[in-house]
Amino acid sequence: MIPSVLPTYSRAPLSFVKGEGSWLIEQDGRRFLDLGAGIAVNALGHAHPALVAALTEQAGQLWHTSNLYEIPQQQELADRLVALSFADTVFFTNSGTEACELAVKMARKYFYDKGQPDRTEIITFSGSFHGRSSAGIAAAGSEKMTKGFGPLLPGFKHIEFGDMEALGAAITDTTAAIMIEPVQGEGGIRPVPDADLKQMRALCETHGPLLIFDEVQCGVGRTGKMFAHEWAGVTPDIMMVAKGIGGGFPLGAVLATENAASGMTAGTHGSTYGGNPLGCAVGNAVVNIIGTDAFLDDVNRKAGLMRQKLEGLVASHPDVFESVRGSGLMLGLKCKATNSDVVSAGYRHEVITVPAADNVIRLLPPLNITDEDIAEAVSRLDQAASSLAAS
Ligand SMILES: *Cc1c(COP(=O)(O)O)cnc(C)c1O
């Protein structure tokens, strides 16, 4: 008999009833150090007092009105994101994949309005992940996500990750955009070299397509900059964010330049919930904290500390781990053992990590994790690795 919850996930036998900072707690009191943060979502950990206050204060005032009316919290968050980024304008969504939908629509509408209606193709990369909507799975293109769900949304061309020569050859006068995660998340914590991002920007300048960065996982402070592409010193035309920006409340956004967004006039797109007062009240609280130099400096300091400890871990367990990779607090351990076995061993030692493709485990802790919790987490990973080696 089918379970009452549609069985699209194979879930770990863990069930949490409370969160405190970087800790998740089960009913029986077992405490787990959370290096998954709900897949890079709980950017400020669990039950952060400023977020709890923002949510509960707004909950007592007004939850939802719809985008038929002005929403001051939405206006405030849009102004703040514009001030913190390359963008001139923002549309709010409830998730990352909805942001993908709009990014694709925006790029196509841009060229339609410029008198190039055939310029519709979006170039994407192997190992990428853009969500589970029809545009998202067509964009990623992997058989794992698309098999059985055809006909797929047309107009996507897939290039091998890292193959800049193939990218150059793939751009034609029907290319509307290049869409890429500056650091692949689901694909196994694979950062795109700065030089490649720069070259993509240059290719777009030369040949005309728009550049779309999917920062749903790597954005909002995760890499130690507000947005990951800042490390490369280039800006996109359109950017998707979600995950961390809501700190656990479902919130996403598309940020764009005035030029790239020029086709999106009244009536061309919408969302009933997107940017509602509750979500934006929390989003403002998150961005107020993360979007400061002092906070981001501390993320970078902690990232250095964590990376150093992880290098030690890899050196101590050469049979379990191969290497550390990633950027900021978006870290991956490339495994020699099977990554899901390493994640399970972590559960037994009460530390939570998230598997990714390419036999990697992801470490995506709350950005405000303490130094003590970093040390404790790596010590638990060390015990987990020892238990694997012994078995
Ligand atoms: C998680 C993710 C998405 C999809 O976000 P949802 O909120 O699950 O729809 C899209 N792109 C990237 C890079 C992601 O990590």
The ligand as a Gaussian input file, in Angstrom:
#p B3LYP/6-31G(d) Opt

LIG

0 1
 C       17.885000      23.497000      -4.168000
 C       18.254000      24.100000      -5.474000
 C       17.267000      24.488000      -6.400000
 C       15.804000      24.202000      -6.201000
 O       15.290000      24.846000      -5.098000
 P       13.878000      24.340000      -4.489000
 O       13.599000      25.352000      -3.424000
 O       14.097000      22.954000      -3.974000
 O       12.890000      24.389000      -5.590000
 C       17.689000      25.118000      -7.562000
 N       18.993000      25.365000      -7.794000
 C       19.956000      25.006000      -6.919000
 C       21.381000      25.333000      -7.228000
 C       19.625000      24.353000      -5.744000
 O       20.594000      23.967000      -4.894000

